[in-house]
Amino acid sequence: MNISYKFENSGFSREEMNSLADDLFGYIEDIKTEVNEEGYDSYESSVELPFDEDYISKSYELADRYDDEAFTKVIVIGIGGSNLGTWAIYSALEAEREMLFADTVDPEGIAELIYEIQDAYENDERVLLVYISKSGSTTESAANFGVLADELSKYEDDLSQNVVVISNEGSKLWKYAERMNYGRLVIPGPVGGRYSVLTSVGIFPLAFAGIDTENLLQGAKDMAKKCLEKDLDENLALQSALAIYLNYKHENKLHNSFIFTKRLAKFGAWYRQLTAESLGKDGLGIMPEISIGTTDLHSVAQFYFDGSVPMFTTFISVENPDYDYKVSDNLGLGELVENIEGKSLKDIMQAILSGVKESYKERNMNFGEITLEDISAYNYGALLQMKMLEVMFLGKLLNINAFDQPAVELYKEATRKILENS
């Protein structure tokens, strides 16, 4: 597996981690038992998904049904767990079809998607809508579908050929989709939205767009096997969870994922939701921060190095980017910045990252390191699975239910009342 985690600078020794790891071994065994059994009976069932060939095949079969060359664009309508994971993968990996996302009900953002629909049909192309909502009652998603489906109906006589719904079986949305004869795929009941990227929520639109989902799932499977071992040396999710937790217990309650590649920026957004919604409750929780290197070294690094909020950082970097370029040595740039002429951008990025880590050490700021050999579908699947298990482990350590989000309902209920009275 071409992904590694280092915790040598986390502030805690292997012995300290080993003593705490024992507390999680029983939980790891419970998850392993769940993976080896059929069906989805617990919240941790999401770990089982990449191994479930029968379930995954339904996404592939439906993708084949809509595999018409005229379809050049797919619009994913969802918010939070219903689209962030898919968006993160699409933004980093090579696709054959264009994928667009309708998340918030920002009129100007939706106007851009309406233009995309109009542009497609002006060029004799077609658009597929994928409407995703686990509960089927998400206001933003229903509103966006209402607008975009109405626009699509101007060009299509039968929307059943252009709409796929992904939801809990039996939800209001599921029953609506049955009446409308839309394509349908199920989200296993206990699997929460933020853990659903390897369900049909992600696999169907990604497969339809031509993403290499087979290697994505294989990476997730192989990482799950490593992270269900009761061996700290092998279990990367356990290492990361323990490093974050021990820092949290020592008042580093902000966890900054410092990502040194723009291709993983959307991964950061997905992980932020995964952490915040899973662990921010009961007056407790680890606050997630996302930074992009090197951009944010020129925006928030001053605060990180010299501010008042203690934090733990996980650096995420890629050893071998797909592209690299050398700085010209014919333009006299040495007059501006010494020692960059003839250097590759990869080498300069690595020098900056090393400089940041040295600065952290000088300031006694704790950090861990995730390194991907490259951004392949296989490695991306492994990274996603590692992080989902990491957060499950953190929930157990914090004695928090990492699978509900009761406070999110506050704004939803208030919104429904306002709409009712408007």
C-alpha positions in Angstrom: 0.0 0.0 0.0 1.4 3.3 -1.0 0.3 5.4 1.9 2.1 6.0 5.2 1.6 7.7 8.6 4.3 9.0 10.9 3.7 10.0 14.5 7.2 10.6 15.7 6.6 14.3 16.1 3.1 13.9 17.6 4.4 14.6 21.1 3.7 11.1 22.4 5.8 7.9 22.4 5.0 4.5 20.9 4.7 3.2 24.5 2.1 5.8 25.4 0.1 5.0 22.3 0.4 1.2 22.9 -1.0 1.5 26.4 -4.0 3.4 25.1 -4.4 1.2 22.0 -5.5 -1.7 24.3 -8.7 0.1 25.0 -9.7 0.0 21.4 -8.8 -3.6 20.6 -12.2 -4.9 21.7 -13.9 -2.3 19.5 -11.7 -3.2 16.5 -12.7 -6.9 17.0 -16.4 -5.9 17.0 -16.0 -4.0 13.7 -14.1 -6.9 12.2 -17.0 -9.2 13.2 -19.4 -6.9 11.5 -17.4 -6.9 8.3 -17.4 -10.7 8.2 -21.2 -10.9 8.6 -23.8 -10.3 6.0 -26.1 -7.4 6.2 -25.9 -3.9 7.6 -26.9 -4.1 11.2 -24.7 -1.5 12.9 -23.4 2.1 12.4 -20.0 0.6 11.6 -21.4 -1.3 8.7 -19.9 1.2 6.3 -16.6 -0.6 6.7 -18.2 -3.6 5.0 -19.2 -1.8 1.9 -16.2 -2.2 -0.4 -16.3 -6.0 0.3 -20.0 -6.3 -0.7 -19.9 -7.2 -4.4 -23.6 -7.8 -4.7 -24.4 -4.3 -3.4 -21.7 -2.6 -5.5 -22.8 -4.4 -8.6 -26.2 -2.7 -8.5 -24.5 0.7 -9.0 -22.6 -0.7 -11.9 -25.7 -2.2 -13.5 -27.6 1.1 -13.3 -24.6 3.0 -14.6 -24.6 0.7 -17.6 -28.3 1.3 -18.2 -27.7 5.0 -18.6 -24.4 4.6 -20.5 -25.4 6.6 -23.6 -22.7 8.6 -25.3 -25.2 11.5 -25.5 -24.9 11.9 -21.7 -21.9 14.3 -21.3 -22.8 15.7 -17.9 -24.1 14.5 -14.6 -25.3 16.8 -11.9 -25.2 15.5 -8.3 -27.9 17.1 -6.2 -27.2 16.6 -2.5 -25.5 18.3 0.5 -23.0 17.3 3.1 -22.5 13.6 3.2 -24.7 13.2 0.1 -22.1 14.8 -2.1 -18.8 15.9 -0.4 -17.1 12.5 -0.7 -18.1 12.2 -4.4 -16.9 15.7 -5.1 -13.6 15.0 -3.3 -12.9 12.0 -5.5 -14.1 13.6 -8.7 -11.9 16.7 -8.1 -8.8 14.6 -7.7 -9.1 11.7 -10.3 -9.5 11.5 -14.0 -13.1 11.3 -15.4 -14.7 10.7 -18.8 -17.8 12.8 -18.1 -18.2 16.1 -16.5 -19.6 16.1 -13.0 -21.3 19.1 -11.5 -22.7 19.6 -8.0 -25.8 21.3 -6.6 -25.4 21.6 -2.9 -26.6 24.9 -1.4 -29.6 26.9 -2.6 -27.5 29.8 -3.8 -29.5 31.2 -6.8 -26.4 32.3 -8.7 -24.8 28.9 -8.2 -27.9 27.2 -9.6 -28.0 29.6 -12.5 -24.7 28.3 -13.6 -26.0 24.7 -13.6 -29.1 25.8 -15.6 -26.7 27.3 -18.1 -24.8 24.0 -18.2 -28.1 22.2 -19.0 -29.0 24.7 -21.7 -25.5 24.4 -23.2 -25.6 20.7 -23.3 -28.9 20.5 -25.2 -27.9 23.2 -27.6 -25.1 20.9 -28.6 -27.3 17.8 -28.8 -26.0 16.4 -25.6 -27.9 15.1 -22.5 -27.7 15.6 -18.8 -28.3 13.1 -16.0 -29.6 14.3 -12.6 -28.6 12.2 -9.5 -30.7 13.3 -6.5 -29.3 12.0 -3.2 -30.8 12.4 0.2 -30.6 9.7 2.9 -33.7 10.9 4.7 -35.4 12.2 1.6 -36.4 15.4 3.5 -33.5 17.7 3.0 -34.8 21.1 2.1 -31.9 22.3 0.0 -31.8 19.1 -2.1 -35.5 19.1 -2.8 -35.5 22.7 -3.8 -32.6 22.3 -6.1 -34.1 19.2 -7.7 -37.3 21.1 -8.2 -35.5 23.9 -10.2 -33.1 21.7 -12.2 -35.7 19.0 -13.1 -38.1 21.7 -14.3 -35.3 23.1 -16.5 -34.5 19.6 -17.8 -38.2 18.9 -18.6 -38.0 21.6 -21.3 -35.7 19.3 -23.3 -36.8 15.8 -22.2 -40.3 14.4 -22.6 -39.7 11.6 -20.0 -37.5 12.5 -17.0 -37.5 8.9 -15.9 -34.7 8.5 -18.4 -32.7 11.3 -16.8 -33.1 11.0 -13.1 -31.6 8.6 -10.6 -32.6 8.8 -6.9 -30.4 7.5 -4.1 -32.0 7.3 -0.7 -33.0 5.0 2.2 -35.5 2.4 1.0 -38.9 3.4 2.1 -38.1 7.1 2.7 -40.4 9.8 1.3 -38.0 10.4 -1.5 -37.8 6.7 -2.3 -41.6 6.4 -2.6 -41.7 9.6 -4.7 -39.1 8.1 -7.1 -41.1 4.9 -7.4 -44.2 6.9 -8.4 -42.2 8.9 -11.0 -40.4 5.7 -12.3 -37.0 7.2 -11.7 -33.9 5.0 -11.4 -33.3 4.1 -7.7 -30.5 2.9 -5.6 -30.5 2.3 -1.9 -28.3 3.5 1.0 -28.0 0.8 3.7 -30.1 2.1 6.6 -27.5 2.3 9.4 -24.8 3.9 7.2 -24.7 7.6 7.9 -24.4 10.2 5.1 -20.8 11.2 6.1 -19.8 7.5 6.0 -21.6 6.8 2.7 -19.0 7.7 0.0 -18.4 4.1 -0.8 -22.1 3.3 -1.0 -24.1 3.9 -4.2 -24.0 7.6 -3.1 -20.5 7.8 -4.5 -20.0 4.7 -6.6 -22.9 5.2 -9.0 -22.2 8.8 -10.1 -18.4 8.2 -10.1 -18.8 5.0 -12.2 -21.1 6.8 -14.5 -18.5 9.6 -14.9 -15.8 7.1 -15.7 -13.8 7.2 -12.5 -11.8 4.1 -11.7 -14.1 2.9 -8.9 -12.7 -0.6 -8.9 -9.3 0.4 -7.7 -10.9 3.0 -5.4 -12.8 0.2 -3.7 -9.7 -2.1 -3.7 -7.7 0.6 -1.9 -10.5 0.9 0.7 -10.6 -2.9 1.2 -6.9 -3.2 1.7 -6.8 -0.3 4.1 -9.8 -1.8 6.1 -7.8 -5.0 6.5 -4.8 -3.2 7.8 -6.9 -1.0 10.2 -8.8 -3.9 11.6 -5.6 -5.5 12.9 -4.8 -5.1 16.6 -1.2 -4.1 15.7 -0.2 -0.5 16.2 2.6 -0.8 13.6 0.2 -1.8 10.9 -3.0 0.1 11.8 -2.6 3.6 10.3 -6.1 4.7 11.4 -5.3 3.6 15.0 -2.0 5.5 15.0 -3.7 8.7 13.7 -6.6 8.4 16.1 -4.3 8.0 19.1 -2.1 10.9 18.1 -5.1 13.2 17.7 -6.8 12.0 20.9 -3.7 12.3 23.1 -3.1 15.8 21.8 -6.8 16.6 22.5 -6.4 15.4 26.1 -3.5 17.7 26.4 -5.6 20.7 25.3 -4.7 20.7 21.6 -8.4 20.6 20.7 -8.1 22.0 17.2 -6.9 19.5 14.6 -5.5 21.1 11.5 -5.3 19.0 8.3 -2.5 20.8 6.4 -2.8 19.5 2.8 0.1 20.2 0.5 -1.7 19.5 -2.8 -4.7 21.4 -4.2 -6.0 18.2 -5.7 -7.0 17.1 -2.2 -8.7 20.4 -1.2 -12.2 18.8 -1.5 -10.9 15.9 0.5 -10.3 18.4 3.3 -13.9 19.6 3.0 -15.2 16.0 3.3 -12.9 15.3 6.3 -14.0 18.5 8.0 -17.6 17.4 7.9 -16.7 13.8 9.0 -14.9 15.1 12.0 -17.2 18.0 13.1 -20.5 16.1 12.7 -19.2 12.9 14.2 -17.3 14.3 17.2 -18.7 17.8 18.0 -21.4 17.1 20.5 -22.2 16.9 24.3 -20.0 19.9 24.8 -17.0 18.0 23.6 -15.2 17.4 20.3 -12.2 18.1 18.2 -12.5 21.2 16.1 -11.4 20.5 12.5 -9.4 23.1 10.5 -8.3 22.7 6.9 -5.3 24.4 5.4 -3.9 24.2 1.9 -0.2 24.5 1.3 1.4 26.6 0.3 -1.4 29.1 -0.1 -2.4 29.2 3.6 1.1 29.8 4.7 0.4 33.3 3.5 -2.9 33.7 5.2 -3.2 31.8 8.5 0.3 30.5 9.3 1.0 33.7 11.3 -1.8 32.7 13.7 -0.8 29.1 13.8 2.8 29.9 14.8 2.1 32.9 17.0 -1.6 32.8 18.0 -3.5 31.7 21.0 -5.2 28.5 20.0 -3.3 25.3 20.7 -3.6 22.7 18.0 -2.4 19.4 16.5 -1.5 19.3 12.8 -1.6 16.4 10.3 0.4 17.2 7.2 -0.9 15.5 4.1 1.4 15.4 1.0 2.0 13.5 -2.2 5.5 12.1 -3.0 5.1 11.9 -6.7 2.6 14.3 -8.3 1.4 13.5 -11.8 3.0 16.7 -13.2 6.2 18.6 -12.5 7.9 21.6 -14.1 11.2 23.3 -13.7 11.8 26.9 -13.0 13.5 28.6 -16.0 17.2 29.3 -15.6 17.2 31.7 -18.5 15.2 34.5 -16.9 17.6 35.8 -14.3 15.3 34.9 -11.5 18.2 34.3 -9.1 18.2 38.1 -8.7 14.8 37.9 -7.1 14.9 34.6 -5.2 18.1 32.7 -4.7 18.5 29.0 -5.4 15.3 28.5 -7.4 16.6 28.5 -11.0 16.5 25.1 -12.5 14.7 23.6 -9.5 11.5 21.7 -10.0 8.2 22.8 -8.5 8.0 19.4 -6.7 11.4 20.1 -5.1 10.4 23.6 -4.1 7.1 22.3 -2.6 9.0 19.7 -0.6 11.5 22.3 0.6 8.7 24.5 1.9 6.9 21.6 3.6 10.2 20.6 5.2 10.7 24.2 6.3 7.3 24.3 7.9 7.9 21.0 9.8 11.2 22.4 11.1 9.4 25.5 12.2 6.8 23.4 14.0 9.7 21.6 15.8 11.3 24.8 16.9 8.0 26.0 18.3 7.3 22.6 20.0 4.1 22.2 17.9 3.0 18.6 17.6 2.2 17.0 14.2 1.7 13.8 12.3 2.3 13.1 8.7 0.4 11.3 6.0 2.2 10.7 2.7 0.7 9.3 -0.4 3.1 8.0 -3.1 0.7 9.4 -5.7 -3.0 10.4 -6.1 -4.3 7.2 -7.6 -7.8 5.8 -7.2 -6.3 3.0 -5.1 -4.5 5.4 -2.7 -7.5 7.7 -2.5 -9.8 4.8 -1.5 -7.3 3.8 1.1 -7.1 7.3 2.5 -10.9 7.7 2.7 -11.2 4.3 4.5 -8.4 5.2 6.9 -10.0 8.5 7.9 -13.5 7.0 8.4 -12.0 4.3 10.7 -9.9 7.0 12.5 -13.0 9.0 13.3 -14.9 5.9 14.6 -11.9 5.1 16.9 -11.9 8.7 18.1 -15.6 8.5 18.9 -14.9 5.4 21.0 -12.0 7.1 22.8 -14.1 10.2 23.5 -17.1 8.1 24.5 -19.2 10.0 21.9 -21.7 8.5 19.4 -19.8 9.2 16.2 -22.8 8.4 14.0 -25.6 10.9 14.9 -25.9 14.6 14.5 -28.9 15.8 16.7 -27.9 19.5 16.7 -28.1 19.7 12.9 -31.8 19.3 13.2 -32.1 22.7 14.9 -31.8 24.8 11.8 -33.8 22.3 9.7 -36.8 22.5 12.0 -36.6 26.3 12.2 -36.4 26.5 8.4 -39.5 24.3 8.0 -41.5 26.6 10.3 -40.4 29.7 8.4 -41.3 28.2 5.1 -44.7 27.1 6.5 -45.5 30.6 7.5 -44.1 32.5 4.5 
